[in-house]
């Protein structure tokens, strides 16, 4: 008797539950807020693919490839370099596609390593461009976070990101509404 916790439930399951859950939604819709709420539950691990992609891109072994793709060297420790990279990529669909073709397999390798290391639970994978890059088949379930466009723009322009509305709209135009 007594309180049943997640460990006791797992102990009695014939086959412990282990799922990859995609969490998506457009920029400024609240994916990160939902991620923080979900990650508070036992047996839930979280991967932010945007953060993971930035960490992977900053590795010295990828410097030459990224320089070749975008045409300039990027020092990921400098905010002005990261901003220039974002402006370059989001301003040129062909460069963005080439960059994504390079970085996405590396991100998925890390995600798969984390998932394979799990015995049970949910691996929630936050990805703003899940459908745009046709990665639906990587997930067991997908959750989409949405909000009104005016809320998105307000959050991104007046929140911690302090983006220009033209930059917000440019990024929104690259995502499926």
N, C-alpha and C positions, 0 to 999 in steps of 0.2 A: 504494500500500500504506500501511500505518500504521493508526493508530487512526481508526475511522469515528465521527464525532460526528453529532449531530442535523442540523447544517447540511448535511453531505454527503448524508445520507439524503434530506432535503427537496429538494436539488438534482436528484436522480434520480427523484423522483416525477412522474408525469404530471400529477396534480392534487394539490396539497398538501392535507393533511387539516386540516379546520377544523370543530370541533364545540363545541356548548354541552352541558356535562354538569352536570346538577343533582345536588347533594349535599345530602341531607336526612336527617332523623332527629329524634327528639324532644329536647327540652331536656335537657342533661346526658348525652347518649349518646356524645359524642366527635366531633361533626362538625368542630369547630375543630382537634382533634388530627389528624384525617384530612386536613383542608385543608392544614395545615402540611406534612405528609408529601408530599402530592401536589404542592404548589406548589414543592417543591424540584427537581422534574423539569424538564428543558429543555422549552421550548415550551408550558408550562402557566402560564396566568394565573388568578388567583383573584379572585372578587368575593364578599364577605360581604354579603348583601342586608340583614341587620339593621343592620350598620354604615352601609351606604349609605343606608338609610331614615332613620337618625338624622341623618346629615349633611345630607340633603335637607330634613328637617323643621326643622333648625336655621337654614335660610336665612331671612333677614328677609322675603323675599317670601311666605313661607308662614305667617307668624305669625298673621295675621288669620284665615285659614281654619282653622288648628288651634285657635285660641281659640274660634271659632264651633262647632267640632265638640265639643270637650271641656268648654267652658264656663268656662275660665280661661286666663290667659296662661302660657306655658311658657318659661322661660329655660333653654335647653338647656346652658348653661355651669354650671348649678347642679345638683348631684346630687339635692338634695331635690325640685326641680321635675321632673327625669326620673323619679324614684321615684314621685312623685304621679301623673304621667302614666301610668306603667305600671300602677299600682294602679287608676286610673280606667278605663283601657281593658280590662284583664284582668278587672275586676269588672263589666263591662257589655258583653254581647255585641253589642248594637245599636250602641253607640259604637265598639267595636272594628271592626265591619263597616264603618261609615261612614268611620272613619279609614283603614282598609285600602283602601277604594275610592278614597280621595283619594291616598294615598301610593304604592300599587303601580304605577299607570301611570307615575309619575315615576321610580320605581326601574327599571322595565323600559326606559324611554327611555335611561337611563344605561347599562344593561347592553347594550342593542342598539348604542349608540354605541361602546362598548368592543369588542364583537364585530366590528362592521363595520370597525373600524380595524385589526383583526388580518389578517395575510396567511395565516397558518397556525397550527395548534396547538389546544390545548384551552382553552376558557374554562370553568373550574369555578365554578359559581354555588351558593354555600352558602345554603340556605333551609330553615329549620325547618318552615315551613308550606307547602311546595310543593304537597302534595296537598290540604290544607285550603282553599287558595285556587284550586284547580283550574288550576294553571299548567303541568301536565304537557306541554301542546302546545308550550311554549316551548323544550323541550330535545330534543336528539338522543338522549341517554342519561341515565338516572337511577341514582344509587347511594344506597342507604339504609344509614345507620349505626344499629345497635341495641345495646342492652345490657339487663341485668336492671333492673327498676324499682328494686330496693333500691340498686343501684349509682348510678343516676341521682340518687336522693334523697340518698344519702351525698355524692356529688360536689357537689351544689348547696347542701346545708346546711353541709357541713364544708369545702368548698373556698374558693376566692377570692371567690365570690359571697356566701357566708354567708347564704343565704336562709332564711326560716322555712319549715318543712315544709308549712304550710297554703298558703303562696304557691306553693311548688313544685307541690303537688297541684292547685291552681287552674289553673296554666299547663298542666300535663299534661292536665287535663280538656278543654282546648281543642284538643288535638292528637289526631290519629288514632293509636291505639296501634300 
